[in-house]
Amino acid sequence: MSCPFCMIASATPPSNDPAIVNSPRGSAYPVLSTPIVVAFLDIAPLSPGHVLVCPRRHAVKSSEITVVESAALGFWLPVLTRAVLKSVGTTPEEASWNILQANGTESGQTVPHSHFHIIPRLGMPRDASDITDAERKNIVLGEGPREKLNADDGQRISEGIKSALHAEIEKLKAGGEIAGVGGALSVEIGGNGLKL
């Protein structure tokens, strides 16, 4: 069986504005496509803006991710989180969200390609003591009711995230945290550049 995330990665070349991928197996809604990392909407989201972030290269578990892939993933997770939250009308200061990652089927990994879930939690704010153990389990494990993402929502949500992501990138460039080198983004780490 071929890996669905590798299929998405191969159909989504590195781009500042990745296009929707249509295939007989369904559509994918990429929001980020770099030489190292690809991110796209979950096809059965737990909430609007539920995004998957993974290395472009196939790695089944996080222990197989290279140092460079880890650094790039570590850079993009908070940047994408801010973009996702902005796109659904909230901010990191106001919102709750999960970043989840599982390794192996016993941990709940259903696609054998290492990936992270960014899941906005858009319910009414509650005190932690009001959350039941059953709810907490669903929240921590990224479980709960899911419906397949429809095409209109996929296009609208992915465009909103890409727009917010472009704004985040421009903010980071303006602040000198990242630079554009030869069309690619990079960050200086210990005197060496890391392509993102």
C-alpha positions in Angstrom: 0.0 0.0 0.0 1.4 3.4 -0.9 1.6 6.1 1.7 -1.1 8.8 1.4 1.1 11.5 2.9 3.9 10.6 0.4 1.4 10.9 -2.4 0.3 14.4 -1.1 4.0 15.4 -0.7 4.9 14.2 -4.2 1.8 16.0 -5.7 2.7 19.2 -3.9 6.0 20.6 -5.0 7.7 23.2 -2.7 5.7 26.5 -3.3 4.7 29.7 -1.6 1.1 29.0 -2.6 0.6 25.2 -2.8 -2.4 24.2 -4.9 -5.2 21.8 -4.0 -4.4 18.3 -5.0 -7.2 16.4 -6.7 -7.0 12.7 -7.3 -9.4 9.7 -7.8 -8.7 8.9 -4.1 -9.9 12.4 -3.0 -8.7 15.9 -2.5 -5.9 17.3 -0.3 -5.7 20.8 0.9 -2.1 21.8 1.4 -1.3 25.0 3.4 2.5 24.7 3.5 5.0 23.1 1.1 8.7 23.5 1.6 11.6 21.2 0.5 11.5 19.6 3.9 8.0 20.0 5.4 4.5 19.7 4.0 1.3 20.6 5.9 -2.3 20.0 4.9 -5.9 19.9 6.3 -7.0 16.7 8.0 -9.6 15.0 5.7 -11.7 14.1 8.8 -11.1 17.1 11.1 -11.9 17.3 14.8 -12.4 21.0 14.3 -12.1 23.6 11.6 -8.4 24.3 10.9 -7.2 20.8 12.0 -3.9 20.5 10.1 -1.3 17.7 9.7 2.4 18.6 9.5 4.9 16.1 8.4 8.4 15.7 6.9 8.2 15.5 3.1 10.5 12.4 3.2 8.8 9.2 4.3 9.6 8.4 8.0 7.2 6.1 9.8 8.0 7.2 13.4 9.6 10.3 14.9 12.7 8.4 15.7 13.3 8.2 11.9 13.2 11.9 11.4 16.5 13.5 10.6 18.0 16.4 12.7 17.4 18.8 9.8 13.7 17.6 9.5 13.3 18.0 13.2 14.6 21.5 13.2 12.3 22.5 10.3 9.3 20.9 11.9 10.1 22.6 15.2 10.3 25.9 13.3 7.0 25.5 11.5 4.8 24.1 14.3 4.4 27.4 16.2 4.3 29.4 13.0 1.5 27.2 11.5 -0.3 27.2 14.9 -0.5 31.0 14.9 -1.7 31.0 11.3 -4.3 28.3 12.0 -5.6 30.1 15.0 -5.8 33.4 13.2 -7.6 31.8 10.3 -10.4 30.5 12.6 -10.8 33.9 14.3 -8.8 33.6 17.5 -5.3 34.1 18.9 -2.8 32.0 20.9 -3.6 34.2 23.9 -7.4 33.5 23.7 -7.4 29.9 22.3 -6.8 26.4 23.4 -5.3 23.8 21.0 -3.5 20.5 20.8 -0.3 19.5 19.0 -0.4 15.7 19.0 2.0 13.1 17.5 1.8 9.3 17.8 4.4 6.6 17.0 3.1 3.2 16.1 -0.4 1.7 16.0 -0.6 1.0 19.7 -0.2 4.7 20.3 -3.0 5.6 17.9 -1.0 6.3 14.7 -3.2 5.4 11.8 -1.1 6.6 8.9 2.5 5.1 8.9 4.2 8.5 8.1 5.3 10.5 11.0 3.1 13.6 11.5 1.9 16.2 13.9 -1.7 17.3 14.4 -2.5 20.9 15.1 -6.1 20.9 16.5 -7.8 24.2 17.4 -10.2 23.7 20.3 -13.0 26.2 19.6 -15.5 25.4 22.4 -16.5 27.8 25.1 -13.7 28.4 27.6 -14.0 26.3 30.7 -12.2 25.7 33.9 -10.0 22.6 33.7 -11.9 21.1 36.7 -15.1 21.1 34.6 -13.6 18.7 32.0 -14.5 15.1 32.7 -12.0 12.3 32.5 -13.7 10.9 29.3 -13.5 14.4 27.7 -9.9 14.8 28.7 -9.0 11.4 27.2 -10.6 12.4 23.8 -8.8 15.8 23.9 -5.4 14.4 24.8 -5.7 11.5 22.3 -7.2 13.7 19.5 -10.3 11.6 19.4 -13.9 12.6 19.1 -16.6 12.9 16.4 -15.4 13.5 12.9 -17.0 14.3 9.6 -15.3 14.1 6.2 -14.1 17.6 5.1 -16.2 18.8 2.1 -14.6 20.6 -0.8 -16.1 24.0 -0.1 -14.9 24.0 3.5 -11.5 22.6 2.5 -10.9 25.3 -0.1 -12.1 28.1 2.2 -10.2 26.9 5.3 -7.0 26.2 3.4 -7.0 29.6 1.7 -7.6 31.3 5.1 -4.7 29.4 6.6 -2.4 30.2 3.7 -3.3 33.9 3.9 -2.6 34.0 7.6 0.6 32.0 7.1 1.9 34.5 4.5 1.3 37.3 7.1 3.2 35.3 9.7 6.1 34.8 7.4 6.2 38.4 6.4 6.2 39.4 10.1 9.1 37.0 10.8 11.1 38.4 7.8 10.4 42.0 9.0 11.6 41.1 12.5 14.8 39.6 11.0 14.0 36.1 12.4 14.0 34.5 8.9 15.4 35.4 5.5 14.5 34.6 1.9 17.5 33.1 0.1 17.1 32.1 -3.5 13.4 31.8 -3.1 13.7 29.6 -0.1 13.3 30.6 3.6 16.1 30.1 6.0 17.1 30.9 9.5 20.6 31.3 11.0 21.5 28.8 13.7 25.0 29.0 15.1 26.4 30.8 12.1 24.9 28.2 9.7 21.8 28.6 7.6 18.9 26.1 7.9 16.6 25.9 4.9 13.0 25.7 6.1 
